[in-house]
Amino acid sequence: MISVHSSPIGELGTNDTGGMSVYIRELARELGSRGHQVDIYTRLLNSNGNGRKQTLAENVHLINLRIGDNGHLQRFELYPHLVDFFRALEAFRQREGLHYDLIHSHYWLSGRVGEWAQDRWDVPHVLKYHTLAAVKNNTPGAEKEPELRVVTEKHLAKTCHRLLAATETEKEQVVRYYGVPSDTIGVVPCGVNLELFRPVDRSEARQRLGFPQDEAIVLYVGRFAPLKGIRRLLEAMPYLTCQKRVRLVIVGGDGAQTPESRRLLDLSRDWGIQEQVHFAGRIKQEHLPLHYSAANLLVVPSHYESFGLVALEALACGTPVVATPVGAMENILREGETGKVVHDVSAQSLAEAIETMLRKGRMLSAETIRSSILEYGWSEVASATIDEYTVALGEHPIESYAVRRGAASIR
């Protein structure tokens, strides 16, 4: 696996670490538990440990490689250094005597490296974009992506052996914008760790977190990028007319002093809701179930998502979700039962949906909400991914390579 710009063990909620990192780590762990050997290549984020191989799970290793200025470059600044990254990857592979049956790259930057690897090693290349530049550029409120990314994604769509989309909608978007046949694209949803994300008694969760018992808590979890729609969520807060006091808890971000955090704090002051908003900062993933369980509901106010992993996590903890119609929201939410999708995405409509679910939430069972997404466990996602790997392997003469190199074919 290749994930150049984002480490699967990076701090969640930062600018370059989100659902994709969780996806890579959890999928690799599940594949490793089934006996597959998985190496994940990512950029080194500090000055130490270049070329270091660390064990993440059974049969899963992470290799950190230096790229540019010790990994401190912004993601779009990485592109000129991708050749050097691949050279370092290839040098490590040869030094360790490693031979791979298949490449799975994540995001367009990694896809470029994966393309060079597929040509050099003569093995199939599976690519998952995670987000699409062409869609972001046609989404109001989203930051515009450079033409280089659009051109590269379109090129990679036609050169890799298999594309993976998180939803049928994303598959249709790839066909529409990048002009590839639909049968070259497999659909595999994101997953959720059902062992980690479980319901905790709300009163207990609030007591452990120091949250008041008599407030309605609305939760946001994610990065602070504009396309995540936090501004829209803040704007919705003054429209709430609930009898009970409502507190908005925001989890994520790169720290209180970043421009994004200061901008959100200024907005909350401008709208007179600063006393209702609590910036919790970054939370380790193992502590997120407490926050989901303490909340009355999670809000996903995004302008664009390829899937929306945090919604699965909340539902697994028995917490309903209010979301805009992005990613898989319309597939995973049962209207009025486990959540609500807001099609009119104005701040006032978002507030009305939040109020509706706060009222209904008192009648919803945490276990019923959780049971609605049990099919999204990582075991099921890994099985579906292996099926897609098998398609890619079947379309490429990998067996001769495996026999020639003495490598075991993927099971």
C-alpha positions, 0 to 999 in steps of 0.5 A: 500500500502507498499513502505518501502524504498521510500516515495511517498512524498520524494524529486524526483531525489534523489537516492531512490525517482523517478518514483515509488514514483510518481506512488504510490502517484498519483495512491493512490490519484486517488483511494481515489477520488473514495472513496477507503480508502488507507493507505501507509506504508513507512519508517521514514526518520528522528527521528521524527514522528514515527507512525505518520499518515498524510493525503495526499489526500481525503481518502489517508493516509501516515504512517511513521514507524521507520526502522533501523537507523531512515531510513538512511540505504541504500536500501539493508541494510533494508532487515534484518530490514523488520521483525521489520518494519512489526511488527511496521505496525501490531502494528499500524494496531491493535492499530488503529483497521484497516482491509484491503481488499487488499495489494498492495506492491511496489518493492521487499523489500515491497513485502517481507513485503506484503507476511507476511501481506497476510499470517497474514491477509488472504487477497490478495496481489498484487505486482509491482516490478517497476524494475527487478533484473534479467533484470538489471543483464543482462543489460550492464552498470547497477549495479549488483543486489545481488542474494538475490534480485533475489531469493526473487523476484522469490519467491514472484512471486509465492506466491503473488496473482497477479503481475502487469507489466508496459509493455508487455515486462516486463510481458514477462521478469517476465515469462522468468526469474521467471517462473510464468504463464503469466495469473498471471500477469496483464499489467497496464502502468504508468500514467501522471498528465494531469492537472499538466503537460501542455504546457507552451509557450516556450519563457515564460517558458525560461524567467521565468527560466532564460534560453537563448531564442536563444539556443537549450535546451536538457533536462535530468530529473531523478536520477544519477544512472549509469543505467540511461545512463547520461554518454552516454548523456554527451558523445554524446554532442561533436558529435552535429554539430547544427548551434545553440548552444546547452545547456544540462540541467540536473535535479535531483541528491542528490546534487553537492557534491555527488560522482555521481555529481562530476563524471558527472562534471568531465566527462563534463570537460574531454570532453570539454563541461562543458560550455554547461552543466547546473546542475539544481539540484532537482526540485519540481514536480510542477515546472517540467512543466516549464523545460519540456516546456522550452526544445526543447526535453527530452532525456531518455538515459537509459540502463534500465527502467521498463517504463520511466515516465518522457517521459510521462511528457514531452510529456504531456507538448508538448515536443518531446523525444529522447530515447533508446529502454527501458520501454514503449518508443517504445509504447508511442513515434510516430517515427518522430512525437513525438520523436525518439527511438535510437536502436543503442545506441552509443553516436554518434547515440544518437547525430544524433537522437538529431539533427534530432529531434531538426530540426523536433521540429520546425515543431511539434505542442505542442498540437499534441504531448500532444494529443498522450498520453491522454490515459495515464491519472491517471484516466485511469490507476486507472481504469485498476488497479482496474480491476486487484484488482478485479481479485485478489479479485475474486481469493481469498475468501475476501468477508467472511473476509470483512463481518466477520470484518465489512469492505467494499469490494473494489469497 
